[in-house]
Amino acid sequence: MCGIVGYIGKADAPSVLINGLRRLEYRGYDSAGVAVLDDGHIVVAKAPGKVSSLSDRARADWPAERFARVTMGIAHTRWATHGPPTEVNAHPHLDQSGDIALVHNGIIENYRSLRARLESKGHHFYSETDTEVLAHLIGDSDKGNLFQAVCDALHQVEGTFGIAVLSAREPEKIITARRGSPIVIGVGEGETIIASDASAILAHTQRVIYLDDNDIAIVTADSVDIRDLHNIPVTREIAELGLDAAAAEKGGYAHFMLKEIHEQPDSLANAIRGRLDFNLGAAVLSGMGTSPRELAELDRVVLIGCGTSLHAGLVGEYAFEDLADVHSEVQQAAEFRYRNPILGSRDLVVAISQSGETADTLAAVREAQQKGAFVMSLCNVVGSTIARQTGRGVYLHAGPEISVASTKAFTCQVAVLLMMALKLGRGRRFSRQDGIQFAREIERIPELVAEVIQQNDHISKIAEAYAHNEHAFFIGRGPMFPVALEGALKLKEISYIHAEGYHAAELKHGPIALLVEGTPVIAIACDIPGKDKTLGNIEECRARGARILGLITEGDDEAAAHMSDFISIPRCHPLVATIPASVALQLLAYHISRIRGCEIDQPRNLAKSVTVE
Ligand code: G6P
């Protein structure tokens, strides 16, 4: 979603800002802009579309000397909410005087009333955005002290914000603040970088400060002064990012998504490493911060998330019930937070989020904490808001995921949920022997996934036969039902084919009416309990002309006979098999999208991290 970069320090700041925006492109956006302070004046360049268009615009409009001499500025990628992705709606926005520039992530909910009030005082607005109102509000509050003006303005707004503000009247500083929308400050040598996401900082420094909600910072080239909105100083530690800049490069792959699919044997090995105890037949997840007794006494596990993370939760639900004998349920985070959930101190709520920034998941976490449940998180991004809000949980260690469509984070989420279920299971119904056996199955996951990835060329060939349909159905049973949902989501996200996931038994209750000659049905028919029933459902589809692509267990000739095409999944525990099966569907979606010529890494309208409700 929207991205912020702010920079103050050395010369050639416009290039630094634009390169920073490039690092944030993966988040999804539809226009971009930059404002710099040059010779006492704010100069702005904006463009709809890609950061490359903004870069062309700035280089065409601005003299080369400006690029060379300017040492500070702010920049933004906008994912349209209030008003279409036009040049005028793109950030930065200026105040009435034109001396103050603002970039903003989040939503100002009371912008209409604020705008009406400012208009009655003679302010003129050019855009349809809520952000321009905040820029004017800051200008209106500025009585010669920018920091105070930003505080005063922020006291008047309702909603969420991550902001960076520049004033021609106070040229040596940038003011940045957050509430509900992340801000990270990179502390370099003679330069300071502000960003909504650490990937824009990586090229400069590993030393970062994460702002907390309601923090506001005065940033100069060599200092960061953090206060609260009442001007009381607060202390925030400097953290080490520990991220390799190369991890955020394509490394020879055509797309980040393909790279991330191929990284899965390694990312899964990282997620699993050191977390299995083969002596006790248990999982070691110390970040959960729970005692064996607390786990044994749990009444329920509630898994919450959105999108792909929600699907990981659905696999987890089967694992908790099967392995740990504990009632488990999954709830979409936005629904959970507004439905007044019934929770108590013996409920474990696990928030699942790759980014750790999804607005609905964060709000659901706060709601669950309010209700006194045990709340923990399963995040990929270290130091993210949800990870910090829960204070306990398990990191995925999947490494930076850049492609909007989640792949390696999903499989790591499932692997970690399987380990959590094993940990709970050992405190409840699992014997040591059962535990050891299941731990051995988890240990195999990286190698099982590598076997599927070896079929890349085969899957690419199969994709040709399925790339030209406009509809597709994915079916599965048991833990493969959520895999079907995720397979369909992946396909629709990146290929724009209308794809639906259904429980295999559910197709005949409606969707079967849509099957015509050649409609693709992707059936997950691995050799797990329920396979025979799924084969029966496949025959119902075949009888109506559907073309069946099966995911079958390696060597299962009986299942293969039901399919037009098939992909083999190595034989393993049914819960573990969800991971290699998902990888096969990721590759299928990737190749179909490639054949259709779609923008694989940044699909239209989608954002990597959704920081608005
Ligand atoms: C967006 C992304 C999805 C992701 C979902 C939840 O919609 O495009 O890929 O699954 O947000 O994100 P999270 O970071 O909370 O896992």
Boltz pocket constraint, residues with backbone or C-beta under 6 A from the ligand:
constraints:
  - pocket:
      binder: B
      contacts: [[A, 306], [A, 307], [A, 308], [A, 309], [A, 310], [A, 352], [A, 353], [A, 354], [A, 355], [A, 356], [A, 357], [A, 358], [A, 361], [A, 404], [A, 405], [A, 406], [A, 606], [A, 607], [A, 608], [A, 609], [A, 610]]
      max_distance: 6.0
